[in-house]
Amino acid sequence: MGTPERLFLIDGSALAYRSYFAFIRNPLYTSRGENTSAVYGFTVSLLQLLQEEQPTFLAVIFDTPEPTFRHEKYAEYKATREKMPDEMLPQLPRIKEIIAALQIPIVEIPGYEADDVMGTLAKQAAAQGIDVWLVTGDKDFMQLVSERIKIYSLRKEGEEREILDPERVRQKLGVPPEQVVEVLALMGDKSDNVPGIPQIGEKTAVKLIQRYGTVEAVLAHAGEISQKRIRENLLAYGQQALLSKELVTIHTDVPLSIDLEQLRVGKADTERLRTLFQQLEFASLLGELAPSSPQETVRYHTVTDARAWEELLARLSHASSFVFDLETTHIDPLQAEIIGIAFAFAPHEAYYVPLVFPEQTLLPSPATEGAGMPSDILQRLRPILADPRIRKCGQNIKYDILALSRYDIPVQGIDFDTMVASYVLNPSRRQHNLDALSLEYLNYQKTPITALIGSGKKQKNMREVPLAEISRYACEDADITLRLRQVLEPKLRETGTFDLFQQVEIPLISVLADMEKTGVLLDLPLLKRMSQTLAQRLEELQQEIYALAGETFNINSTQQLGKILFEKLEIHKDLGIKKIRKTKTGYATDVQVLEQFKSHPLVQKILDYRQIVKLKSTYIDALPKLVNPFTGRVHTSFNQTVTATGRLSSSNPNLQNIPIRTELGREIRKAFIPRAPDHCLLSADYSQIELRILAHLSQDQNLMEAFQQGEDIHRQTAARILGIAPEAVTDEQRNRAKAINFGIIYGMGAQRLAREVGISVAEAERFIAAYFEHYPGVYRYINSTIEQARERGYVTTLLNRRRYLPELQSEDPRVRNTAEKVAINTPIQGTAADLIKVAMITIHRALQEEKMATRMLLQVHDELVFELPQREKDKAIKLIKEAMEGAIQLRVPIKVDIGIGQNWLEAH
C-alpha cells in the first residue's frame, strides 16, 4: 500500500507570531538592519514540515483585516489584543514571498477568520477520505478533531511532537472534541476577549460539561449548583455564555471555490528561494536548500601504507605551515578517542591518516596497527605538533588541542583558527561552524556530519563509518579550513582586526585549553548535604505556600499560579496595582512581575521557592554529574566565539550564572576547592573596571580625578550630585549613586533607576540630570558614541574589536533605543573583555616561564581563579597583580582585589 494522501493546513498568522516572539530576546537582523525573526522562524518550520512529513496537499491560511461576523455579533471581540509589533508587520510580505517560492497556496478569505477557513477546508477534505492535519497551537481547533482530522503541533528543538486525536483531546481537556466548544464558551478566552462566565476557569467548566453535556443544559440546571458564586454567575451571565458559544464555534461552511487539487504540493522554485535567502542572509538555510555543490577537482588521499606515511611525515616536518583536523568519537575532547587525522598544505588537496580501521576489533589505545601502518603514528607526530616554528591552522582548534592532550601530545605554533576569525570579523553572527562558513565565504556546501553518522537515537559512532567515507569527510574539512583561511585573513586585515586576532584571540586559545584541561575539584559531600537541606526547605516552603493560597496546586504551573494570585486572592487589589500583564495562556508570573508584589507573603515565598529550585537543579544537583570519570574534576568549557561583546562565556557548568548577590548563590562557590590541603584557591578580581574604562573613554575630568586620587567613586558621585561633603553621604545615598554609576554604562533610564533604588521617577530624573551636570564628559561620550555608531554601523573597543549594530537603522524606536544602549555599553564591556584576555595570556606565559605549579582555573566576569601550592602564594600574588593591572594602559589606575582561601567563596 502507498502512503495515504494527507492535507496539512497551517495557521499562518499564528505561526508568524510564534516565530517572531521566539526570537524576541535575541532578534535576527540582516546587515542592513531588516528584522527577519518571524521570516526565519516561519521558514524553518515550513521546511521542517515539508521534509519530515512530505504532505500530499498543503495550504497556509491567513487572517484578513476585514471585520468578521463575530465582530458584528460582539463589538468587543478581540478588542483587547495588542496591535501587531511594528517590526513584525513588514515581515508578513516576506513570509508570503517564501511561501510562494515554495509553490504553496496561500488562502485568505475577506470577512472570515483563518480558523473558519481551515475548518471548512478540513471538513471538505475529510469528507473526501483525506486525512487532515491542522498545524496550530490554538486550543479552539480541538473542536474539529475527529478520526480524519488531527492537530499537529510544531515541535520545539529537543521536544517530541504532539499529535492530538480524539482520545488525546479527551485526555488533555477532559471532554471529547464535540464538547470542546461547550467548555470554551463557559471559560471564555482572554486572548480573543470572549467573555465566558466570570469566575469559571477551565477546571470548573470541564466539570460542568462532564455533568450536564452542553452550555444550554448547564444554564437550565444552574439553580441546582451548590457553589454559590458559580450558581449566581451562571444565572446572571447566561446570555453571555450563549454569545460566547457562538464566538468560539468554528464555522465550517465558508463559501470556498477551492479544488483540493489546487493544494497539491508542487516543486519549489529553488532559484527564487536562493535569491530570497541571500537577501535575507539566511546562510544556514541556503545550505539546506542548495543541492550538493558541483564536484570540484580535488586530490584527497587516504594514507594506508608505511611508505605513504613516511612521505607525509617528511613533508609535515619540513612544512612552514599546515592545516590539521582530528576525527574523534566524542564531542567532549577530554573523553574522545582519536580515530584519524587529516592534513592540508594547499587548496584542493588533503591527506587522511587513519588510526583506527572500522573493520578491526577496536582497542582502547591511541593507535591500531593495520594495513601496513605503524602503531606509533601519534607519537611520531608529537615533535611536529609541538614545534612552535611550524605554524598550525584549524577550525575550533581548541578541541583538537584538548583531544591530543589526552595522549600527552602538546600543540604549539597555533597560527590561525577559522572559527575564531569568523567571530572576530562579526561577533554577532549566529554560526561560526565550518558548514556555515563554507557556504557563505566559498559558496560550497560541504558534507554534513549527519551524512556520516546520522542523528538522534540511530546516530552511529565515528568508528563505525567506512574508511572511504570518513577519509573523504576529514580531507574535505581540512581542505575547506585552508581555503577559508585564504579568504578570512585578508578580511581581518581590511577591517583592522588582524592584530586583535593574532595578538589576543589566537594566543588565548592555548590558555583556555590549559584551563579546561586542568579543571577544578568539587567538594561532593558538601553538595550532597546542600541538596538534602534544600530538598527539606522546598518541602517546607511548599506547605507554607499551600497554606497561604488556601489550596494545593502545581507551584511550577504559571497558569495555576496566576489564577491563585490574581483571581482567587486578587493580590493586585490589596496592593493597589491596577495593571496586570497577561500572556496568551493566562497571567504573567515571571520574576519581573512577581517583584512588584513581593511585599505579599505568598509572592515572596514563591520567589524563594523558585530560586531554590533553580539553584538546586542547575548547580547543586547538576555539578556532580559533570565530574569527568577519568580525572575526578569538573572541566568547564570556555566559549570564545559566543558573546557579541568579546566576553568569554562558559558551559557545563555555566559559571557566569552562579548568583553572587544571594547567600545561597555564594554558598555554591564553597563547593569549589583546591586539589590538596597544602594548596589554596586565589581569586583576582578587577575593581570597578567598567567605570574605570568609562573614565578613560569619556576623558571626564571629574571621573578621572576620582580614580586617580583613589576615592570611593560611589561616595564621591553622591557627594557631587547632592552638593555635600563625601563624609556626609549616607549609605542610602551611596547606593543610589552606585546604581546610577553602573546604570549609565547600560543606558539605564529614570524608570529603571527609580525601580532599583525605590524612589520616584521624578526624583530619578533629577538624579540623572545632576549626574550628567557633574560628569559632562560622560554625557558627551554617550552622544558621540551613538552618533558615530549610526554613521559607521559599528562600535569598537580599545583594541579595535568591532560589533556591528544594524538595529540602529531600525524603524522600530524600541529596537533603536536598545541598539543605542548596546552602542554605549559595548566599547566599555568589550574593552574589559580585551583587558582580562590580555592579562590571562600574560599570566599564563609568565607561569610557564617561571615553571610555577600555580594554575589558572576559571574566568568569570572580571575575575580569575587560580589553584596554587601555599609555598607559591606570595610570588603568585605579585605576578598576577602586576599582569592584570598592567594589561592595558588607561588614563586612570587599574586596581585588582586579591583573596585567598580553602574554597572559592573564601577566596572571593
C-alpha positions in Angstrom: 0.0 0.0 0.0 1.1 3.5 -0.8 1.3 6.4 1.7 -2.2 7.8 2.4 -2.9 11.2 1.0 -2.7 13.9 3.6 -3.7 17.6 3.7 -1.8 20.0 6.1 -3.4 23.3 6.8 -1.2 25.9 8.5 -2.5 28.7 10.7 -0.2 31.3 9.0 -0.9 34.3 11.3 -0.3 32.2 14.5 2.9 30.7 13.2 4.2 34.1 12.2 3.5 35.5 15.7 5.1 32.4 17.3 8.2 32.8 15.1 8.6 36.5 15.9 8.3 36.1 19.6 10.6 33.0 19.7 13.4 35.5 18.9 12.1 38.4 21.0 15.1 38.4 23.4 17.6 38.0 20.6 16.1 39.3 17.3 17.6 38.4 14.0 18.7 41.2 11.7 20.3 41.5 8.3 23.4 43.7 7.9 21.0 46.3 6.5 19.0 46.3 9.8 16.0 44.4 8.5 14.4 42.3 11.2 14.0 38.7 10.0 13.0 36.9 13.2 9.4 35.9 12.0 10.5 35.2 8.5 13.4 32.9 9.6 11.3 31.0 12.2 8.4 30.6 9.8 10.7 29.4 7.0 12.5 26.9 9.2 9.1 25.4 10.5 7.8 25.2 6.9 10.9 23.5 5.5 10.9 21.1 8.5 7.3 20.2 7.9 8.0 19.6 4.2 11.0 17.4 4.9 9.7 15.4 7.7 6.0 14.9 6.7 6.1 15.2 2.9 2.4 16.2 2.7 0.4 15.5 -0.4 -1.6 18.7 -0.1 -0.7 21.9 1.8 -2.0 25.4 2.3 -1.2 28.4 4.5 -4.2 30.3 5.8 -4.0 33.9 6.9 -6.5 36.2 8.6 -7.5 39.3 6.7 -8.0 42.9 8.1 -11.7 43.0 7.4 -14.2 42.5 10.3 -16.0 39.2 10.5 -19.5 38.1 11.6 -18.1 37.8 15.2 -17.3 41.5 15.3 -20.9 42.2 14.2 -22.3 40.0 17.0 -19.9 41.3 19.6 -18.1 44.6 19.0 -15.6 43.9 21.8 -14.4 40.7 20.1 -10.5 40.8 20.1 -10.7 44.4 21.2 -8.1 43.8 23.9 -5.5 42.4 21.6 -2.3 44.5 21.2 -1.6 45.6 17.7 1.0 43.8 15.7 4.5 44.8 16.6 5.9 47.4 14.2 8.9 45.2 13.3 6.7 42.2 12.6 4.3 44.0 10.1 6.8 44.3 7.2 7.8 40.6 7.7 4.4 39.3 6.6 5.0 40.1 2.9 8.4 38.5 3.1 6.8 35.3 4.6 4.3 35.2 1.8 7.2 35.6 -0.7 8.8 32.5 0.8 5.5 30.5 0.7 5.0 31.5 -2.9 8.6 30.4 -3.8 7.9 27.1 -2.2 4.8 26.8 -4.5 2.5 26.5 -1.5 -1.0 28.1 -1.9 -2.0 30.9 0.4 -5.7 31.1 1.3 -7.2 34.4 2.6 -11.0 35.0 2.5 -12.1 38.5 3.4 -14.7 38.6 6.2 -13.7 35.2 7.6 -11.1 34.2 10.1 -8.4 31.7 9.3 -10.0 29.3 11.9 -13.2 29.2 9.8 -11.4 28.8 6.5 -9.2 26.0 7.9 -12.3 24.3 9.4 -14.1 24.4 6.1 -11.2 23.1 4.1 -10.6 20.4 6.8 -14.2 19.2 6.7 -14.4 19.2 2.9 -11.2 17.1 2.6 -12.2 14.7 5.4 -15.4 14.1 3.5 -13.3 13.0 0.5 -11.4 10.5 2.6 -8.3 12.6 3.0 -6.5 12.7 6.4 -6.2 16.3 7.6 -3.6 17.8 9.9 -4.2 21.2 11.4 -0.9 22.9 12.1 -1.7 25.2 15.0 -1.3 25.7 18.7 -4.8 27.1 19.2 -6.9 25.0 21.6 -10.1 26.2 19.7 -9.2 23.8 17.0 -9.8 20.8 19.3 -13.5 21.1 18.4 -12.7 19.9 14.9 -10.7 16.8 15.8 -12.0 13.5 14.5 -10.7 10.2 13.2 -9.8 12.1 10.0 -8.8 15.5 11.4 -6.0 15.9 13.8 -4.0 18.7 15.3 -0.3 18.8 14.5 1.8 20.9 16.9 5.2 22.1 15.6 7.8 20.8 18.0 10.5 22.9 19.6 14.0 21.7 19.4 14.6 18.7 21.6 10.9 18.1 22.2 8.6 15.3 21.0 5.9 16.4 18.5 2.3 16.4 19.9 -0.5 15.0 17.7 -4.0 15.5 19.0 -6.5 12.8 18.1 -9.9 12.4 19.8 -8.5 10.3 22.6 -5.7 12.8 23.2 -8.1 15.7 23.3 -10.2 13.8 25.9 -7.0 13.2 28.0 -5.8 16.8 27.6 -9.1 18.7 28.2 -11.3 16.1 30.0 -14.0 16.1 27.3 -14.3 14.7 23.7 -13.9 17.1 20.7 -17.6 17.6 20.3 -17.8 19.2 23.8 -14.8 21.4 23.4 -17.0 24.4 22.3 -19.1 24.0 25.4 -16.1 24.2 27.7 -14.7 27.2 25.8 -18.0 29.0 26.0 -18.1 28.8 29.8 -14.5 29.6 30.5 -14.1 32.3 27.8 -10.9 33.3 26.1 -9.0 36.3 27.3 -6.8 36.5 24.2 -9.8 36.9 21.9 -11.8 38.8 24.6 -14.5 36.2 24.6 -16.3 36.9 28.0 -17.5 33.4 29.1 -18.8 33.3 32.7 -16.9 35.2 35.3 -15.0 33.1 37.9 -15.3 30.0 35.8 -12.0 28.6 34.7 -11.1 25.5 32.7 -11.3 23.1 35.6 -14.8 24.2 36.6 -16.0 24.4 33.0 -14.9 20.9 32.3 -16.7 19.5 35.4 -19.9 21.3 34.5 -19.8 20.0 30.9 -18.9 16.5 32.1 -22.0 16.5 34.2 -24.5 18.3 32.0 -23.2 18.0 28.5 -23.9 21.4 26.9 -23.9 25.1 27.9 -27.7 25.1 27.5 -28.1 22.2 29.9 -25.8 23.8 32.4 -27.8 27.0 32.3 -31.1 25.0 32.6 -29.7 23.4 35.8 -27.9 26.5 37.2 -30.2 26.7 40.2 -29.2 23.2 41.3 -25.4 24.0 41.6 -24.3 24.1 45.2 -21.4 26.5 44.9 -23.0 29.9 45.5 -20.6 32.0 43.4 -20.8 29.7 40.3 -24.6 29.4 40.6 -25.1 33.2 40.8 -22.7 33.9 37.9 -24.4 31.3 35.7 -27.8 32.8 36.4 -26.6 36.4 35.9 -24.5 35.8 32.8 -26.3 33.0 30.9 -26.8 35.1 27.8 -23.1 35.9 27.8 -22.3 32.2 27.8 -24.5 31.6 24.8 -22.9 34.5 23.0 -19.5 33.1 23.8 -20.5 29.8 22.4 -21.3 31.4 19.1 -18.0 33.3 19.1 -15.8 30.2 19.8 -17.6 27.9 17.4 -15.5 27.4 14.3 -17.7 27.7 11.2 -17.2 25.1 8.6 -19.4 26.5 5.8 -17.3 29.3 4.5 -18.1 29.8 0.7 -14.9 28.4 -0.9 -14.2 27.7 -4.6 -11.0 25.8 -4.0 -10.5 22.4 -5.5 -8.3 20.1 -3.4 -6.1 19.5 -6.4 -5.1 23.2 -6.2 -3.5 22.5 -2.9 -1.3 19.7 -4.1 2.4 20.3 -3.1 4.4 21.4 -6.1 8.1 21.7 -6.9 9.7 24.7 -5.1 11.3 27.5 -7.2 14.8 27.0 -5.8 16.3 29.9 -7.7 13.7 32.3 -6.3 14.3 30.8 -2.8 18.0 31.1 -3.2 17.6 34.8 -4.1 15.3 35.4 -1.1 17.6 33.6 1.3 20.6 35.6 0.0 18.6 38.9 0.5 17.6 37.8 4.0 21.1 36.5 4.8 19.9 33.0 5.7 23.2 31.3 5.3 22.3 28.1 7.0 19.1 27.7 5.0 20.9 28.3 1.8 22.9 25.2 2.6 19.8 23.1 3.2 18.2 24.5 0.0 21.2 24.0 -2.4 21.9 20.7 -4.0 25.4 19.3 -3.4 27.9 21.8 -4.8 29.3 20.9 -8.2 32.1 18.4 -8.0 35.4 20.2 -7.8 38.6 18.6 -8.8 40.2 17.6 -5.6 43.0 15.3 -4.6 42.1 13.6 -1.3 44.5 10.8 -0.2 44.0 8.1 2.4 47.4 7.1 3.9 47.2 3.4 4.5 50.8 2.1 3.9 54.1 2.8 5.6 55.7 4.4 2.5 53.0 7.0 2.0 53.0 7.7 5.8 56.8 8.3 5.8 56.5 10.7 2.8 53.7 12.6 4.6 55.7 12.7 7.8 58.7 14.2 6.0 56.5 16.8 4.3 55.0 17.8 7.7 58.4 18.0 9.2 59.6 20.5 6.6 56.4 22.5 6.2 56.3 26.1 7.3 52.5 25.7 8.0 49.7 23.2 7.6 46.1 22.6 8.5 45.1 19.7 10.6 41.8 18.3 11.7 41.0 15.3 14.1 38.3 12.8 13.7 37.2 11.5 17.1 34.5 9.5 18.9 33.1 12.1 21.4 32.0 15.7 21.4 33.8 16.1 24.8 37.5 16.3 23.8 38.6 15.0 27.2 36.7 11.8 26.7 37.3 11.4 22.9 39.3 8.7 21.2 41.2 9.9 18.1 40.4 7.7 15.2 42.2 9.7 12.4 43.8 13.0 11.5 43.7 15.0 8.3 46.3 17.4 6.9 46.2 20.1 4.2 49.1 22.1 2.7 47.5 23.6 -0.4 43.9 24.2 -1.7 42.0 21.2 -3.1 44.4 18.6 -1.7 44.4 16.8 1.7 45.6 13.6 3.4 43.8 11.4 5.9 45.8 9.2 8.3 43.5 6.6 10.0 44.5 5.5 13.5 41.5 3.1 13.8 40.1 1.0 11.0 36.4 0.2 11.2 37.0 -3.4 10.0 39.1 -4.2 13.0 38.3 -5.0 16.6 38.8 -1.7 18.2 41.2 -1.4 21.2 41.3 1.5 23.7 44.7 2.6 22.5 45.9 5.7 20.7 46.7 3.8 17.5 45.8 0.5 16.0 48.2 -1.3 13.7 46.8 -2.3 10.3 47.2 -2.0 6.5 50.9 -1.7 6.8 50.7 1.3 9.0 53.0 1.7 12.1 51.4 1.7 15.6 53.1 4.8 16.8 51.5 7.4 14.4 50.6 9.9 17.1 54.0 9.7 18.8 55.7 10.2 15.5 53.6 13.4 15.0 54.4 14.6 18.5 57.6 16.6 17.7 55.9 18.2 14.7 52.8 19.2 16.6 54.9 20.5 19.5 57.2 22.5 17.3 56.3 26.3 17.6 58.2 27.1 14.4 55.7 25.1 12.3 52.5 27.1 12.0 49.2 25.2 12.5 45.7 26.2 11.4 42.4 24.6 12.3 38.7 25.1 12.8 37.9 25.2 16.5 41.5 24.1 17.1 41.0 24.2 20.9 39.0 21.0 20.6 42.0 19.3 18.8 44.5 20.6 21.4 42.4 19.1 24.2 41.8 15.8 22.4 45.6 15.4 21.8 46.3 16.3 25.4 44.8 13.0 26.4 47.6 11.4 24.5 50.2 13.7 26.1 50.8 15.5 22.8 51.2 19.3 23.1 50.3 21.6 20.3 52.4 24.7 19.7 52.6 27.2 16.9 48.9 27.8 16.5 48.7 30.4 13.9 45.0 30.6 12.7 41.6 29.4 13.6 38.8 29.9 11.1 36.1 29.8 13.7 37.8 32.5 15.8 38.5 34.5 12.7 34.8 34.5 11.7 33.9 35.6 15.2 36.4 38.5 15.2 35.0 39.6 11.9 31.4 39.6 13.1 30.8 38.6 16.7 27.0 38.9 16.2 27.0 36.2 13.6 24.7 33.3 14.6 27.0 30.5 13.4 30.8 30.1 13.0 30.8 26.4 12.2 32.6 25.1 9.2 29.4 24.2 7.2 28.1 27.8 7.5 31.4 29.4 6.8 32.0 27.2 3.8 28.6 28.2 2.3 29.0 31.9 3.0 32.6 32.5 2.0 33.3 29.8 -0.5 29.7 29.1 -1.8 30.4 25.5 -1.2 28.2 23.0 0.6 30.3 20.6 2.4 29.3 17.2 3.6 27.4 17.5 7.0 28.5 15.2 9.8 25.0 13.7 9.9 25.6 12.3 6.4 28.2 10.0 8.1 26.8 9.2 11.5 23.1 10.1 11.3 21.3 11.8 14.2 19.1 11.1 17.1 18.7 7.6 18.5 20.1 6.0 15.4 23.3 8.0 15.4 26.4 6.0 14.8 29.9 6.3 16.3 32.6 7.6 14.0 34.4 4.2 14.5 31.6 2.5 12.6 31.9 4.8 9.5 33.6 3.1 6.5 37.2 4.3 5.9 36.5 5.7 2.4 33.6 7.9 3.8 35.4 9.2 6.8 38.6 9.9 4.8 36.7 12.0 2.2 34.9 13.9 5.0 38.1 14.6 7.0 40.0 15.6 4.0 37.2 18.0 2.9 37.2 19.6 6.4 41.0 20.2 6.3 40.8 21.5 2.7 37.9 23.8 3.4 39.6 25.2 6.5 42.7 26.0 4.5 40.7 27.7 1.7 38.7 29.7 4.4 41.9 31.0 5.8 42.8 32.4 2.4 39.6 34.3 2.4 39.3 35.3 6.1 42.8 36.6 6.7 42.6 39.4 4.1 39.2 40.4 5.6 40.8 40.7 9.1 43.5 42.9 7.7 41.0 45.1 5.7 38.9 45.7 8.8 41.8 46.4 11.1 41.1 43.5 13.4 44.0 41.3 12.5 46.2 42.5 15.4 43.4 41.7 17.9 43.0 38.3 16.3 46.7 37.5 16.1 47.9 39.0 19.4 44.9 38.3 21.7 42.4 35.7 20.4 44.9 33.2 18.9 47.3 33.1 22.0 44.2 32.9 24.2 43.2 29.5 22.6 46.1 27.7 24.3 45.3 29.5 27.6 41.7 28.3 27.6 42.7 24.8 26.5 45.0 24.6 29.5 42.3 25.9 31.9 39.8 23.4 30.5 42.3 20.5 30.8 43.2 21.4 34.4 39.6 21.6 35.6 38.6 22.2 39.2 37.9 19.9 42.1 34.5 19.8 43.8 33.5 19.1 47.4 31.0 16.4 46.5 30.0 15.6 50.1 29.2 19.3 50.7 27.0 19.4 47.6 25.1 16.3 48.7 24.4 17.9 52.1 23.3 21.1 50.5 21.0 19.2 48.2 19.4 17.4 51.1 19.0 20.6 53.1 17.4 22.4 50.2 15.0 19.5 49.4 13.8 19.7 53.0 13.5 23.5 52.7 11.5 23.1 49.5 9.1 20.8 51.2 8.6 23.3 54.0 8.1 26.2 51.5 5.6 24.1 49.5 3.4 23.6 52.6 3.7 27.3 53.6 2.7 28.3 50.0 -0.3 25.9 50.1 -1.4 27.3 53.5 -1.3 30.9 52.2 -3.0 30.0 49.0 -5.7 28.1 50.8 -5.3 25.1 48.5 -2.8 22.7 46.9 -1.8 23.4 43.3 1.2 23.0 40.9 3.6 25.7 42.0 5.5 25.3 38.8 2.4 25.9 36.7 2.3 29.6 35.7 -1.4 29.2 34.7 -2.4 27.8 38.1 -0.3 30.3 40.0 -1.7 33.2 38.0 -5.2 32.2 38.8 -4.4 31.8 42.6 -2.7 35.2 42.7 -4.9 37.4 40.5 -8.3 35.6 40.5 -8.7 33.9 43.9 -6.6 36.2 46.1 -6.7 39.3 43.9 -3.3 40.4 45.4 -3.1 43.3 42.9 -6.2 44.9 44.5 -4.7 44.5 48.0 -1.5 46.3 46.9 -3.3 49.0 44.8 -1.8 47.8 41.5 -4.3 48.2 38.6 -2.5 46.9 35.6 -1.7 43.1 35.4 0.3 41.8 32.5 -1.2 38.9 30.6 0.1 36.3 28.2 -1.7 34.2 25.6 -2.1 31.4 28.2 -3.0 33.5 31.3 -1.4 35.9 33.7 2.3 36.7 33.5 4.1 35.4 36.6 7.7 35.9 35.7 10.2 37.3 38.2 9.8 40.9 36.9 6.1 40.7 37.5 6.3 39.0 40.9 8.9 41.5 42.1 6.1 44.2 42.1 4.1 42.1 44.5 6.9 40.7 46.8 5.5 42.6 49.8 2.8 39.9 49.8 3.9 36.9 51.9 2.8 34.4 49.3 4.7 36.0 46.5 7.9 36.3 48.5 7.7 32.5 49.3 7.1 31.8 45.6 10.2 33.8 44.7 12.2 31.9 47.4 10.8 28.6 46.1 11.8 29.3 42.5 15.3 30.5 43.4 16.0 27.3 45.4 14.5 25.1 42.7 16.7 26.7 40.0 19.9 26.6 42.0 19.3 23.1 43.2 18.6 21.7 39.7 21.1 23.9 37.7 24.1 23.7 40.1 23.8 21.7 43.3 22.4 18.5 41.7 23.9 19.1 38.3 27.6 19.8 39.2 28.4 16.3 40.5 27.1 14.8 37.2 29.7 17.0 35.3 32.7 15.4 37.1 34.9 13.7 34.5 35.2 10.0 35.3 38.9 9.9 34.3 40.1 13.0 36.2 37.6 13.4 39.0 37.4 17.1 38.3 34.9 19.4 36.5 36.2 20.7 33.2 34.2 23.8 32.3 34.1 24.7 28.6 35.1 28.3 27.9 33.4 29.6 24.8 35.5 32.1 22.8 33.1 32.7 20.0 29.7 33.3 21.6 29.1 36.7 23.1 28.8 39.8 20.9 30.9 41.9 23.3 34.0 39.8 23.2 33.4 38.4 26.7 34.1 34.7 27.4 31.1 32.6 28.3 31.2 29.1 29.9 29.1 26.0 29.8 28.9 22.7 31.6 28.7 24.4 34.1 27.8 28.0 33.2 29.8 29.8 35.8 28.6 33.2 34.8 25.1 32.5 36.0 26.0 31.4 39.6 24.4 34.3 41.6 26.8 36.2 43.9 24.3 38.6 45.5 22.3 35.9 47.3 23.6 33.9 50.2 22.6 30.6 48.6 24.4 31.5 45.4 27.5 32.4 47.3 27.3 29.1 49.1 27.7 27.2 45.8 31.1 28.7 45.5 32.1 26.9 48.7 32.0 23.6 46.8 34.9 24.7 44.5 38.1 23.6 46.4 41.8 23.1 45.8 43.4 19.8 44.9 45.1 19.1 48.3 45.2 20.6 51.8 48.6 22.2 51.1 47.0 24.1 48.2 44.6 27.0 48.1 42.5 29.0 45.7 43.3 32.6 44.7 40.7 35.0 43.4 41.9 38.1 41.5 39.0 40.5 40.6 39.2 43.8 38.8 37.7 46.5 40.9 35.1 48.7 39.2 36.8 48.0 35.9 34.0 49.2 33.6 33.7 52.5 35.4 37.5 53.0 35.1 37.2 52.2 31.3 34.3 54.7 31.1 36.6 57.4 32.7 39.3 56.6 30.2 37.0 56.6 27.1 35.0 59.7 28.2 38.0 61.6 29.5 35.7 63.2 32.0 38.0 65.2 34.3 35.9 64.7 37.5 35.6 60.9 36.9 39.3 60.5 36.1 40.3 62.6 39.1 38.2 60.5 41.5 40.0 57.3 40.4 43.4 58.9 40.2 43.1 60.0 43.8 41.8 56.6 44.9 38.5 57.9 46.2 35.4 55.9 46.8 33.8 56.6 43.4 30.2 56.0 44.6 30.5 58.2 47.6 32.2 60.8 45.5 29.4 60.7 42.9 26.8 61.1 45.6 28.7 64.0 47.1 29.0 65.8 43.8 25.3 65.3 42.9 24.0 66.3 46.3 26.4 69.1 46.9 27.6 67.7 50.2 30.9 66.6 51.7 31.8 62.9 51.0 31.9 62.1 54.7 28.3 63.3 55.0 27.0 60.8 52.4 24.7 58.2 53.9 24.7 54.5 52.8 21.3 55.0 51.1 22.7 58.0 49.1 25.8 56.0 48.2 23.7 53.1 47.0 21.7 55.4 44.7 25.0 56.8 43.3 26.3 53.3 42.8 23.1 52.3 40.9 23.5 55.3 38.5 27.3 54.8 38.1 26.8 51.3 36.8 23.4 52.0 35.2 24.9 54.7 33.0 27.1 52.0 31.3 24.0 50.0 30.4 21.9 53.1 29.3 19.6 53.0 32.4 16.7 55.4 32.3 14.8 57.2 35.1 12.1 54.5 35.4 14.6 51.7 36.0 16.7 53.7 38.4 13.5 54.6 40.3 12.6 50.9 40.5 16.0 49.8 41.6 16.6 52.3 44.4 13.0 52.8 45.4 12.5 56.5 44.5 10.0 58.4 42.4 10.6 58.7 38.6 10.8 62.5 39.0 13.5 62.1 41.7 15.4 59.7 39.5 15.2 62.1 36.6 16.7 64.9 38.8 19.4 62.5 39.9 20.4 61.6 36.4 20.4 65.2 35.2 22.6 66.1 38.2 24.9 63.2 37.3 25.5 64.5 33.8 25.9 68.0 35.0 28.8 66.9 37.2 30.2 64.4 34.7 29.7 66.3 31.3 32.4 64.2 29.6 30.3 61.1 30.1 27.3 62.8 28.5 29.5 63.9 25.5 30.9 60.3 25.3 27.4 58.8 25.2 26.1 61.1 22.5 29.2 61.0 20.3 29.4 57.2 20.5 25.8 56.8 19.4 26.3 59.3 16.6 29.5 57.6 15.4 27.9 54.1 15.6 25.0 55.3 13.5 27.4 56.7 10.8 29.8 53.7 10.7 27.3 50.9 11.6 29.6 49.5 14.3 31.4 50.4 17.6 34.9 49.4 18.6 36.8 48.6 21.8 40.3 50.0 22.7 41.9 47.0 20.9 39.7 47.6 17.9 37.2 44.8 18.4 34.1 45.5 16.3 30.5 45.0 16.9 28.1 45.8 14.1 24.7 47.3 15.1 22.3 47.3 12.1 19.5 47.7 14.6 20.4 51.4 14.8 18.7 51.8 11.4 15.5 50.0 12.6 12.1 51.7 12.0 11.0 50.5 15.5 12.0 53.1 18.1 12.2 50.5 20.8 14.7 48.4 18.8 16.7 51.6 18.0 16.7 52.5 21.7 18.0 49.1 22.7 20.7 49.3 20.0 21.8 52.7 21.3 22.2 51.2 24.8 24.3 48.5 23.2 26.4 51.1 21.4 27.2 52.8 24.7 28.0 49.6 26.6 29.9 47.5 24.1 33.1 49.7 23.9 33.2 49.6 27.7 32.3 45.9 28.3 34.3 44.9 25.2 37.4 46.7 26.4 37.0 45.0 29.8 36.9 41.7 27.8 40.1 42.6 25.9 41.8 43.6 29.2 41.2 40.4 31.0 42.1 38.3 27.9 45.5 40.1 27.6 46.0 39.6 31.3 45.3 35.9 31.0 47.8 35.5 28.2 50.5 37.4 30.1 49.9 35.4 33.3 49.8 32.0 31.5 53.1 32.8 29.8 54.8 34.0 33.0 53.7 30.9 35.0 55.2 28.7 32.3 58.4 30.7 32.1 58.8 30.7 35.9 58.0 26.9 36.0 55.4 27.5 38.7 52.8 25.0 39.8 50.1 27.7 40.0 47.3 27.0 37.5 44.6 29.3 36.2 41.3 27.5 36.6 38.4 29.8 36.0 37.4 33.1 34.4 34.1 34.6 35.5 33.1 38.2 34.6 36.1 40.3 35.8 37.5 37.6 38.0 40.3 35.0 37.5 40.5 32.0 39.9 43.8 30.1 40.4 44.9 26.9 42.2 48.3 27.0 43.8 50.5 25.4 46.4 50.8 27.5 49.6 54.6 27.9 49.0 53.9 29.9 45.8 51.4 32.3 47.4 53.5 35.4 47.7 55.1 35.0 44.3 51.8 34.3 42.6 50.0 37.3 44.1 52.8 39.6 42.9 52.9 38.1 39.4 49.1 38.0 38.9 48.5 41.5 40.3 51.2 43.1 38.1 50.0 41.3 35.0 46.3 42.2 35.5 46.9 45.8 36.5 49.4 46.4 33.6 47.5 44.5 30.8 46.3 47.8 29.1 47.3 51.3 30.0 44.4 53.6 30.9 44.3 57.2 31.9 43.3 56.0 35.4 44.9 53.4 37.6 43.6 49.8 37.3 43.0 48.1 40.7 42.8 44.3 41.3 41.5 42.8 44.6 43.1 39.5 45.5 41.8 37.0 48.1 43.0 33.5 49.1 41.1 30.7 50.7 40.4 27.0 51.0 37.4 27.3 48.7 36.2 29.8 46.1 33.9 31.6 48.5 36.7 32.2 51.0 39.0 33.4 48.3 36.4 35.7 46.8 
